[in-house]
Amino acid sequence: MSPLVSLFLLHIVTASATQLHPGYYLRTCPKAEAIVRDVMKKAFTRDPRSLASIMRFQFHDCFVNGCDASLLLDDTPTMLGEKLSLSNINSLRSYEVIDEAKAALEKACPGVVSCADVIIMASRDAVALTGGPDWQVKLGRLDSLTASQEASDDVMPSPTSNATFLIDLFGKFDLSVKDLVALSGSHSIGKARCFSIMSRLYNQSSTGRPDPAFEPKFREKLNKLCPLDVDQNVTVGLDASPVVFDNQYFKDLVSRKGFLNSDQTLYTFPQTRGLVKQFSIDQGVFFKAFVEGMLKMGDLKVDQPGEVRKNCRVVNSHLPNIVT
């Protein structure tokens, strides 16, 4: 981890309740949440898979300089943004859905609703629309004036991460072991590329052998879906019900059928195994813990200048003069 990012982690703070609260836009843009939900419903109808990516936007945004929509900024001649970072390139998609929601908000309430808050609302909606819990989100964030590909590369975990690394990482953001396990349940929906599993299938820990944690028949299935000569952009469901937000993800971990190493490690590691078992048995307990984790993660911020962007991809000072 670079000194710059280490310094950032020391200065990350939690937004106070007076800054962020439910109903923040009730007076200035009373239909804000309904507008975002409507856009998300349409996106779900067009492509159900898009919601899985959008749901993970909150994690990928908030862990890098706080929840400030830095993730959404396009590269410029003087700035490498986060979209092409190692954890995001060829992984996150459906940025255009956020663009659609922001355009609808700008039409209804110009210059009022931040892109950072759109991410928070859309992530919540992605969970609710695929069968998961619904909850009140706290709003009132500002959008960053810059982004950093280096910060994203240095902070975001890889699919090969183990539980010890993940516990330490989440702890830096004051997120507990329970938060880590619950938020990993975001992999209840969506798919991942074969690229993310090749070392686990064929060369775990540089042994030239597969991960012994695999259930044998599941490993054979993955060998067929992701052979050594596969196009590594081929995608496979992260759990057995990849379009429904439920606790199947945890049931799969207990059955040793987790897809990513960073998933299965939560069951093989003693400190997290009990929570995985609990969530696999009681979906309600998982849902409650997931909501608590999302709310805590949504409070992450860094004290830095911000604005309400008119276009989520560009800071306002870089917009054409015709935009007012």
C-alpha positions, 0 to 999 in steps of 0.5 A: 500500500502506498504512503499516500493511501496509508495516509488517507486511511488514517484520515477517513472519518464517519459522516455525522448524523447531522450531515447525512440523514433520511429524507434529506431531499424531502424539501428540495427534491421530494421525488428523488428516491422515487425517480431513482427507483423508477430508473432502476426498475426499467434497468432491471427489466432491460437487463437483470444482470445490471443490478448486481454491478450497480449494487456493488458500486457503493462498495467500490466507491466508498472504500476509495476516499469515501462515498463521493462518486469518485468512481463515476469520473471519467479519465481526463488528460490530467487524471487517471480515474477509477473505472480502469483500476484493477478491481473495476476494469472488465468487472463493473458495468452499467454506469449508463444506468446511473447516468440515466438516473442523474439525467432524470433528477436534473430534469426534475431538480437541477443541481440538487441531488449528488451523484454520490447519493444516487449511488447509495440509492441505486445500490439499495434499490438493486438489492430490494428489486432482486428480492433482498431487504429494503431500507431507509438510506441516509443522504446529503453527500457531496461529489468529489472533485477528483478520482485516483486509479492508484488509490483504488488499486491500493485499497480494493481487495482482489478475488484471491484475498484471504479472510485475514487480509479482508478482516484487516482491510475492513477494520481500517474502515471501522467495519467489523468481522460481522460487517465483512461477512454480511457485506460479502453477501452482495455476491448473492447476485451477479456473475464473475469472470473465469479470470477471477478463478483461474489460479484457484482452479489450477494453481492455488498458492503457486502449488500447481494444484486446485484449492482443496477447499473445493467440493469435488463435483463443483470443481469439476463443473468449474473446470468445464466452464473455465478450462485452461484455454477459456476466454477468461472473460466468460462469466459464471454465477457467483452463487446458485441463484445469481439473479435473486438476492437471498442467502444461497451464497452462504449455503454454497460456502457451507457446501464448499461451492463458493466461487471466489477464493475471497468468498470460500475463505470466509468459511474455511477461516475459524473467525468467520465460519460461525457467521457464515453458518448463521447466515446460511441458516437464517436469511432474516439475520443475514438481511438485518446484518447486511443493511447494518453494514451498508449503512455503516459503509455509506457513512464513510467520507473524507474531509475534502471539497465537494460539489453536486455534479451536473454530470456524474462523469465530469466535474462541473468546472470541466463541463461545456459553457452551454451547461448552466 
